[in-house]
Amino acid sequence: MYGGVFHSRRKKTDKAFTIFLSTCVVLAVVLGPAGTAVAGLSSSRELSEKLLNLVNRERSEAGLPDLTLRDDLSKVAEEHAVDMILAGYFGHISPTRGTLASRLKAAGVRFSKAAENLAGCTGAELAHKLLMESSSHRANVLSKRFTHIGLAVVKGGPYGMMIVEVFISEPEDVTTEEKAPSPLDVAGDDVPDIGGLEPAPPGGDSG
């Protein structure tokens, strides 16, 4: 059983913040379309709505406008959870689908800025609490730049739930020909807008 130890690490291409508790660990699960069970696992539309309300409550209290939920962004979130479990990894960079920017572009999503939060936990409210206690994840939720969000809350697996949040700001001038996003479109130095929660291995660094 994991203890209440907070551990953080940062990679050049994947800013991942590690937080683990006895009740909260990382889990990616396989699912189909939203609300459809696959091999005993299912997504929860009700919990996604609850998480959206929690996110927008934080923004309202900070004097920021609500984020608008987009189905295509939620699909990107679900597909990343599928990829993580099938490929056996946790992180924002897929070995086959690439970065968040690559995944959004493949889905036909136009954006000027993008970010992604990942969490595995026994409940959506507890996961949200942990995300808000991490500076990089909190920055994503409270960024003035983001206008839309996609959410995947998946029930199932040994740890309860996998939660993926995808944030974007839409480009001011949408053209039919989209330019490939630069790395700063996803992870700028001014906004630490890539974050994730994952468990440290047993016996790992507790500093």
Sequence and secondary structure as in RCSB ss.txt:
>XXXX:A:sequence
MYGGVFHSRRKKTDKAFTIFLSTCVVLAVVLGPAGTAVAGLSSSRELSEKLLNLVNRERSEAGLPDLTLRDDLSK
VAEEHAVDMILAGYFGHISPTRGTLASRLKAAGVRFSKAAENLAGCTGAELAHKLLMESSSHRANVLSKRFTHIG
LAVVKGGPYGMMIVEVFISEPEDVTTEEKAPSPLDVAGDDVPDIGGLEPAPPGGDSG
>XXXX:A:secstr
   S B     SS     B BTTB        STT  BTTBEE HHHHHHHHHHHHHHHHHTT    EE HHHHH
HHHHHHHHHHHHT  SSSBTTTBSHHHHHHHTT   SEEEEEEEEES HHHHHHHHHHSHHHHHHHT SS  EEE
EEEEE STTSEEEEEEEEE  SS  SS     GGGTS SSS  B       TT    
